[in-house]
């Protein structure tokens, strides 16, 4: 039986799906729930002549074509490429023009314009340390824009299952380019965006109608953020804040990684290194100086029976953990530490006497009570009266990441600070359930997952949710659901105030709720260049406007030249955050003020950023209104950064227009 292809949406785009594609209803695949990404109104009706794109199909052999109404130009066709529908494998293949201009299909580190030969975009979220080239990364955005001389259009596949999307020219150099979806399940819920024959931005506007426009964020979010994985104590944090002030480098937001936690456990502070009274002192100091504070929150909750652990005990009482097929809570290894004796293959710790802080549970974001759990813990731990009054939240490891057999470094190596050490003012330099029998761990088709099997370094794909769904189908939704829950919790604890939630991993539509940073990058000119395409993709196509990468990278040591150059580029990231050295508590700091040449560059670039702040804020308001991209900031600013080490000039292409040099 052929697929059912029937849905006419507003005249700027066409939607079609295959949910009724099989006579046997048990083969119908998982659809992304409306609770995760609400669909546009499906009841809109218009005459064929009024819609911008139209659909045509041939029944034997089955194929379909999407074409532009005004010119009859074919935008997508499966002619000569049979569709394949199996319970755990769907294939759709379309022809493309020679040397096609394809953009999107993130998240990846390929060039912004995707190569049309031997290119595979893998959509399966993973913990992508170093942000490797040609591998699957943290997020999943199965939309591409195609730019032609006759106009620009977009194709969005709303599907959360793992997939390989292959672009190749194996069928000959004269018109043989194809784009092929290889999907591990679900349905083919396609949206074809007509875009415009004159304005490439029109595709972004139309995509925003489907996934939502970028969220409104606080004005202070546009200032400089500072963090490091490896601040040893509250003394370090206080000194960094003071050093920025002494160096006359404006710092809007201070951020802390998991160093502040006791044993890396969420919703705790280390009583020796980051005692609660001193943490509150830091927040009070920041707020008194019109500065903000953000803390990290990972999804994994330490397995701690009988220890009086509030996060664990409440989650267990509410029964909100992800489950294994036998009904027991799923275990994982995360930052609380690796535990010897843990056996991932058996789903449970091998030796009960070794159940210490390393084993964790992850919340089930489909559970009907999980929002109550999240809001309760946020309001309790971050309360303004006797908690840590944060201004935003930072979501990490939310693919979710599972260390499994990876070694994790010990939480502490630095000596315990004197709890009375002064930190300010005295420093001298200061839904559908799967049928039994489906192979959820090793499907017949293996996507090119960089980690290997689908479950490697993440949750088990046969883990179940409260509503009967399985992680095989919902894995790529986990991080967005967690981030949205955190945002709702932040709004609940401070009603009427905007908040900022930054996440590492995203799915289509995440930008309507949260911002994103591009993950664990390295300090190199190569990663510097990759950040440009990464930010362009998120802000320009995927409707995540508040996006940036860690300035000068997450790992390794940088030269002052790279620091200064990255500061000059980073001033135009929508989300501007400086990351200093990590890898050990004893690594040297590399904040902007650490070198005179970098401090000078930082003062200059932040002066420019603050001069343009209202302009940037207006651009974000416009994006929130209609989805027009903001990077590289607005239609009136063109940025061409240095991209090679030691370069002091650039050669740029200027469109035929009037340009004025914006002097530093």
N, C-alpha and C positions, 0 to 999 in steps of 0.2 A: 504494500500500500504506500502511495507517495505521501510526502509531507504535506501538512496543512499550512498554507502560507496566506495568512489573512489578517491584515491589520492596517488600516489607513489612519494615519495620525495627522497633526497639523501640517499644512501644505509645504512647510520647509523641510520636512523629513518623512521618510517612510519606514515603518517597522514591520517586521515579519518574524514569526517564530514557528517552531516545529514541535510544540508540545503534544500535538495530536498526530505525530508522524508515524505512529505504529498502531496496528489494530490491537495488539496486546498491550493493555494499559500498564502492565507491570514493567514495560520497557521504557515508559516515559521517564525522562530524566529530571534531575534537580533543577529548579529555577531559583535564581537569586530572589529571596523574599522581598516583598515591598517594604517590610520593616527595616531592611538594610538599605535598599535603594528604591524609593517609590517610583513607579512608572508614570510617564506622562498620561494624560487623559486619552483613553483608547476609543472613545465614542465619537470623536470628531469625524464628520463626513464631508466630503467635497467631491465635486465632479472631477474626472480625470484631467480636464483641461486646466483646472485651477491649482493642481498640485505641481510642485517643482520637479519631482522625480516620480517615475512610474515603474511598475513591475510587470514583467511578462514571463510566461513559463511555457515549456514544452513538456508534454506528459510522457512521451515514449521515444527515446529514453528521457527520463526527467532531467530538466535543467531550468535555470531561471536567469533572467537578465534584468538589471536595473538601468534605466536610461533617463537622461535629462529631458524633460518635457519640451522645452523651448527649441532644442537643437536635435533631439533624438540621439545624442551622443551616448554611447554605452559607457557606464561607469563601473559596472561589476557584472561579470557573466561567468556562469559555470559550464557553458557550452563546451563540449569535448572533454570535460573533466567530471566524471561521474561522482555524485555524492555518495558517501559511505556512512551508514547508520548502524552501529553496533552498540550493545549495552554499555561498553566502556571505551568506545572509540567513535568519534565523529570526524569526518573529513569533508571540507569544502575548499575548492580550489578555483581561483579566478584568474583570468588573463589580465595582464597589465601592458601599457604601452612600452615600447623599447626605452631603456634608460629612464624608467619612471621616477618621479620625484615623490618619494614616500617618507613620511615623518610620523613619529609616534611609536606605538606598540611597546610602551615602557613597562617596567623600568629597566634600562640597560645602559651600557657605556659605549655603545657603538656611536658612530658619527651622527650628528643631528639629522642629516639627510641619510637615510638608510641605504647601504649598498644594495644593488640589485643582483648580486651574484653570491651564492653560497652564504646567505645570511639567515640565521635562526634566532628569533626572539623567544626566549623561554619564559613563560609566565607561571611561576611557582615560587612563592615567597620563601626566602632563606636568609640565614645569617651570613651576609656577604662581606666578611672582613677583607679590607683592602680594596673593595669595590672592583673586582676583577673585570677585565674586558671580555666580552663575548659570553658571559655567564648570566644566569638568572640572579636578580638582585632582590631587593626588599619588597617592591610594590608591583601591582598588577593593573595595567591600564590598556585593555584590549581595544584601543581605537587608533586608527591611522588617518592622517590627512594626506590627500594626494593633490598635488598642485600641477595643473596643466596650463598651457597657453590659453585654453578656452575657459578656465575657471578652476576653483578649488572646491573639493567635496570631501566628506568624511565617511568612514564606515566604523561602526561601534558594535562589537559583539558582547552583549551582556551575559557573561558566563564566568563563573568563579572556579571552574575546574582547571586543573593543570593543563597546559597546552604548549605545543611548539608551533610557532608561526614562521613558515619558511618562505623566503623570497629568493628566487633563483632564475637563471637564464639557461637552464639545461636543455631547453627545447629548441635552441638555435638563437642566433644573434639578431635575427630579423623578426622582431615581434614575438619572441618566445619567452618573455618574462612572465612569471606567475607568482602569485601569493597564495599560500596554502595553509589552512588551519588544520591542525591535528590535535584534537581535543579529547580529554580522558573521560568525558561524560557530560551530563547536563543537557541543555537544549540549545539550539541555534537561534538565539533571540537577537536578531540583527536590527540595527537602526542605520538607515542610509540617509546621510545629511547632505542636502542639495548644495549648501553653501551658496556661492555667488559666482557669476561669471566675471565680476569686476573686483570684488572685495574679499581677500582671503580671510579677513577677520570674521566674516559671516559664519563660517563653520564653527568657530569658537562660541559664538552667540547661540547657535543652534544646539551645540553639545551641552551648553550650560542649561538649556531648557530640559535636558534629560537628567543630568547628574546634579544640577544645582549650581548656583553661583558661589564664589568664594565667600567664606565667613567674614563677618566684621570683627576686627581685632582692635584691642586698645591702642591708642596713639603711641604709648610708650614702647610698643612692640617693635617700632621701626628704629629704635636706638641700638647702640652696641650692647651685645650680650657677651659675657665672659664665663667660660667654664674650663674645667680640667678633670680628667679621670686620674685621681692621684693626689688631690689636696689632702694632706695628712691629718689636719685637725681644724678646729674653729679658728685657731691662731693664723693658719695659712689663709683662710678665707678672709678674715678681717684685714690681714696685711695686704692682700691683693686689692681689696676695695680702697684701702688707704693709699697704696702706691699709685693707682690710677688717678686719684685726686691730686696727689703731689706732682704727678707728671703732667697735669692739666689735660688729660685725655678723658673726655666725657664717657662715663659708663652708666648706662641706663638700667641694666639688669644683670644681677649676679646669679649664676646657676651652680648647683651642686649635683654631681654624679652620685653613685651609690656609696661613696666613701662615708657619707654621714650616717649610714645605717649600722645597726648592731648586727654583726655577722652577715651583712648584705641582705638583711631581711626587711621587706617592705613594711611601712608604717612603724618603724622604730628609729631611734637615734642611739648612737654609741655613747654610753654614759661617761666614758673616759675621754674619747677623742672629740666628740660633738655633743656635749651635755645639753639637755634641753634649755636650761636657763641661758647659756651662751648663744645658742641658736636663736632664741627669741631676742637676745640683745642685738644680734646681727640684723635681724629683720626690722627691729625698731629703729636701728641706726639708718638702714637703707630708706625706710619709709619717711623718716624725718628729713632726709636729704632728697626726697622725690625720686627715689630709685626703687627698683622692684626686685623680687626674689622668686626663683623658680627651682623646684626640686624634681629629681627623676623618680619615676615609679615604674618598676617592671611588673609584668603580669604574674610571675611565679610567686606563690606564697609558700613559705617554708613549712614542711611537714613537721609538726611539733606537738604530738599528742602528750597530754599530761604536763606540759610546760607552762600553762597559763598564757599561751600566745593568743591574743585577741583576734588577729586576722585569721589564724588557722581555726580556732575554736568556733568563731562565728560562721565562717564559711562551711565548716563541717556540719554545724547545727542546721544551717539553711540548705545544706546539700547542694551547693552550687558548683562543685568541681566537675570538670570533664571526666567522663567515665570510659572504662574499657568494656569490651563486649560482655564480660562476665558480671558487669554491674559495679565493680570496684572502681574507686577513684584512680585516674591515670596519674602515674608518677613521672617526674622529669628531673633532670639535673640542671640547675641554673646557677646564678651567681652566689647563692649562699654557700657554695663549695662542693667539690666532688667528694663522694663518699665511697671508699673502697667497699667491695662486697655488693654494690648495686648491680643488678642484672637486668638490663633493658629488655632482653628477650622474654623474660618472664613477667614483665609489666609491674613487678613488685620488688622491693628490696630483698636481697637474698638472705640477709642476716638481720634479724630484728634488733639485735643489740647495737647495730651500727646506724640506727635511724637517728641521725643527728641533723644539723642544719642544712646539709647538702641536698636532700631530697625535697621536692616541691610538688605542689598541685597547681594547676592553672584553672582559673574560673571559666565557666561555660557561659559565654556571652549570649547564648540563646535561652538561658534559663529565665523563667518569668520573674525570679526574685533577685537576679544578679545586679540590676540597677540599684535596688534598695541596699544591697550589700556594699556596692561601690560608694554610693552617696553617704551611707552611714560612716564608713571608714574615712572618707575624705573630710566630712564635717567634724568628725571626732579628732583625728590626728592633726588636721590643719586648722583647727578652730582658732578664732582671734583672741580668745580669753586666756587660754593656757596651753595652746598648741603652737604650731609654726604657721604663721599667717602668710602663706604663699600667694603670689599674684598670678601664677600660671603653673602648668604641669608639663612634664617632659616624659614621653612614653618611649621606652626602649625595649629591645629583646622581644618584641610583640609580633613575631612572625607566626607562632611563638617559637623562640629559640630553645633548644634542648641540647645541653652540652654532651650528653651520653658519654662517650669514651674520651672526650677532650679533657685535658688537664687544665684546671683553673688555678691561678696563683693564690697563695694565702692572702687573706683579707688585710692583714696588718704587718708592716715591717718597721715602721717608725716608732720611736719612743713615745710614751704617753706624755702629753703636754701638762704643764702645771695648770690646774683648773682655774687659778686666779690670774693667769696671764692677761694683762690688758691688751685689747685688740684695736681700739680706736683712739686717735688723738695723741698717742704716745710713741707711735712707731716713727723712727727717724726719717724714713723714706716712703712713708705711707700712702525542604519540607515534605520534601517527600522522603519517606523512609525507604531505605535500600532493601531489595529482596535478598534473602539468604542465598549463598552460593556465589555472589559477586566477589572477585578477588580485590579487596580494598588495599592490600599491602603491596602487591606486585601485579598491576594490571597488564593485559596482553601487550599494549603499546607502552614503551618506556620513553617519556620525554627526556630531553637532555639536561636533567637536573644536575647542577654542578656537584652536589653532595652525594649523588648516587641514587639509592632508593628514595622513594617519596618521603618516608618517615625519618630519614637520616637527619640528625641535628634539629629535629622539630617534633611536633606531636605525632603520635601514631595515627596513621590515616584510617584505622578502624576504630578510633576513639569515637564515642557517641555523645550527643547533646541531649538535653532534657526533652526536646521535642521529637526525638528519634532520628534527627539528621546525623550524618557521619562526617568526620573531619576530611575524608576523601573529597567531599563536595564543598565543604565550607572553609577549608584551610585558608584560602586566599581572602576570606572575609574577616578573619580573627582580629587582625590589628585595627581595622577601621571600627569594628564594633567596640573594642576596648577603648579606643580613643574617644569615640562618641560618648561612651558611658562616663569616662573621666571628665569630659567637657560638661556633660549634664550635671555631674556631681559638683564641679567647680561653680557652675551657675547657681546651683542650689545653695551652696554655702555663702555666696555673696550675691543675693538677688539684685537684679537691676544693673549689675556691672558686667562689662564685657570681660572675657578672659582669653588667655592664649594657651592652647595645648599644641605642643610640637611632638610629632611622632616620626619614627623611623620608617615604618611600613604602612602602606596605603592600598586601598582598592578604589576603583572608579567611584566618584562621588564624595571621597573623603574631604576634599577641599571645602565643601559646604559646612564643615564642622571644625576642621583642624588645619594646622600648618605642618610642614615637613622639613627635616634636614636630610641630606643625601647620604648619611651613614658614615661608616668607619673608613674614611679616606686616608691616604698616605701623603706625607709631605714631599711632593715632587712636582716638577713643572708639568709632567704628563697629567697628573690628577688635577692640577690647576686648570689646564685646558679642558679636561673632561667636565669640570663643574659648569662650564658655560652652556654646553649642550644639555646637561642635566637640569639646570634651572630653566632654560628655555622650554624644555619638554614639559616640566611640571606646571610652570606658570603660563606658558603660551598655548598649551594644548589640553592639559589634563585638569584645568580649573583648580589648581592648588597654588594660589597666588603667594601666600606666605611661605616661601621656600628659600633655602640657601644651603650651602655646604660649610663645613667647619673651616674657617679661614686658616690657612697654612696646615691643614690636615690633622688627623686624629693620632697618627702614629709616626714614629721616627723623629729625628732631629732635623731642623731646618736651618738654612743659612739666613743671614739678615737680608740678603738680596731677595730671596723668595718671600720672606715675611713682608718686606716693604711692597713688593709687587702684588702679593695677594691682598694686602690691605687696600691697595688702590682699586683692584677688581672688586673686592668684597663690599666696598661702599655702595655698590649698586645691586647687590643681592637684596631681594625683598626682606629676607631674614638674615641679619648680619650678626654672626657669632664668631668670636675668637676662641680657638681651642689651643691649649698649650700642651706641652709634652706629657705623655703618659707612659705606661709600661711598668712603672714601679713608683712607690711612694718617694723614692730618693732621686727620681729624674729631675733634672734642672727645669726651672720654670722658663717659659718663653712667651710671657705676656707682651703686649705691645710696648710696654715701657722698658723692657729689658735691654734694648739697644738704642743708642741715641738716634741713629738713622731711621729705625723703625718707629720710634716715638714721634719723630718729626713728621714722617709720612702719615702716621695715624692721626695726628692733630690736623694735618691738612685735609685728609680725606673725610674725616668726621665733620670738619667745618663745612665742606661742600654738601655732605649728606644732610646736615641740619639746616643749611640754607634752603635746601630743596624739600624739606620734610613735609610741608603743607601740600606741595605739589604731588609728592608720592602718596600722601594720605588721600588726596582727591582721586588719584588713579585707582586706588583700592576701592574707594566708594563706587567709582564707575564700574569696576569689575564685579562688585557685589550686586550692582544694579542690573547689568546686562551681559556679564561674562567676557568683556573685552580684556585681553591679556595685559599684564602690567610689566613684564620683563621683556626687553630692557626698558623699563619704566616709560610708559606713556608714548603717544605718537610724536612727541616733540623733542625727545632726547635720543641721540644715537651715540652708542658707546663702542669704542674699538680699543680693547686693552692690549697691552704688550703680551705676547704669548711665548716668547723665547727668552731663555735666561740671558741676562746681561744686555738685552736690547733696550735702547733708549728712544726708539722711534717705531712707528708702524706705517704700513701702506694700506690704505683703506679705499673701498669703493663707496662713492656717494651717489645716490640716486639724483636725477635731475630735479633739483629743488634749491631753495635758498637756505644755506647753513651758516651759523655763526659759531665761532670758537668760544666755548665756555671755559674761561680761564680759571686755573687752580688758584 
